[in-house]
Amino acid sequence: MKDEAKDIATQPIEAQAGPEGEAATKTPADKTPANKTPAKKKRARSSKAKGTDANAALEARIGHSFTDPNLLMQAITHVSALKSGRKRGDSYQRLEFLGDHVLGLVVSDMLYHAFPNADEGELSKRLAELVRKESCADVAKSLGLVDDIKLGSVGPSADARLRKSVLGDICEAVIGAIFLDGGHAAAAEFVKRNWTERMHKPRRPLRDPKTVLQEWAQGKGLPTPVYREVERTGPHHDPQFRVAVDLPGLAPAEGIGGSKRAAEKVAASVMIEREGVGGGNDG
């Protein structure tokens, strides 16, 4: 009997030769064109590009191009945004500590040179005003940093409150980051650019001008300044007072205000400015 097994022809699997003649089995997965990037990779690349653009825009507003962008990211990262297992030191807090002291040093140097006639007391008051959290928050707002702060999931209402409460801290952290990345010169440039105008135009009077004038007069061996009403005008419900301040050996100075006290302050300010007395708003 003939062996039928020998008559069964085995059909080989058709293979497509590769570029070098090597057989390669075709599968449906290989049908993606070689020049087509998978959607997932495209999305990842697009996300990365957006992040790079955002960093560049932030650096442009700050005025410093970071060699180490991670420092900037750390400076704007709140503790709530840290992933599980990361330390609080990975947030803005350590940079805030550093930036606070860098800011104090740079502003102290600015004040020392800008107000050569001011004494230690006046310089200290000016410094305290310029480095307070509210002043730092104003700088942060002017740079648009409020929307750059990285927060965790805290809810819409808490988000707004938190951003506002940490604005000053974030500003100091950015100063610390610039200092580490570019050194003292870069940090000083940032501070001067954002604090010089504020230094010459304080948000609120540093000291009562009547007190300043009295202390100056005592230092000169002069008696206490005397204020006298020169004129009262206007209706009874809305009077205007003109007051003069007198000191021996000096021409009187006058001021006008809606009350005697307000007019006295203006008169004292006029004399302070005229005589170049340290301690006034303009130094």
RAJO-V805320 format. One line per field, one symbol per residue. ss: DSSP state (h for helix, s for strand, l for the rest). phi: phi as a letter, one per 40 degrees, with the letter a starting at -180 (. if undefined). psi: psi as a letter, one per 20 degrees, with the letter a starting at -180 (. if undefined). Layout:
ss: ???
phi: ???
psi: ???
This chain:
ss: lllhhhhllllllllsslllllsslllhhhhlllllllhhhhhhhhhhhhhhhhhhhhhhhhllllllhhhhhhhlslhhhllllllhhhllhhhhhhhhhhhhhhhhhhhhhhlllllhhhhhhhhhhhhlhhhhhhhhhhllhhhllslllllhhhhhhhhhhhhhhhhhhhhhhhhhhhhhhhhhhhhhhhhhhhhhllllllllhhhhhhhhhhhllllllssssssssllhhhlsssssssllllllsssssllhhhhhhhhhhhhhhhhllllllll
phi: .cccccccccccccbbccdbgccbccbdccccdccbcddcccccccccccccccccccccccgacccbcccccccbbcdccccdgcccccccccccdccdccddcccdcccdccbccccccccccccdccbcdccccccdcccgcdccccbccbgdccdcccdccbdccccccccccccccbgccccccccccbbcccccbdcadcacccccccccccccgcccdbbbccabbgcccacbbbbbbbbdgbccbbabacaccccccccccccdcccgcchccbg
psi: ppoihhiopppqppqppahkjppppprhhjipqhjppqhghggggggggghggggggghghhkpophnhhgghhhjoqhiipqpiqqhiiaighhggghghggggghggggghhmhiqrhgghgggghhhjqhhghhgggghikihiipoqaniqgghggggghhjggghghhgghggghhiagggghggghhiigghhimqhqphqphhgghghgghhjkqrpqppqphqprrrhimqppoqqppppiqqqqqqprirggghhgggghghgghikpqirhj.
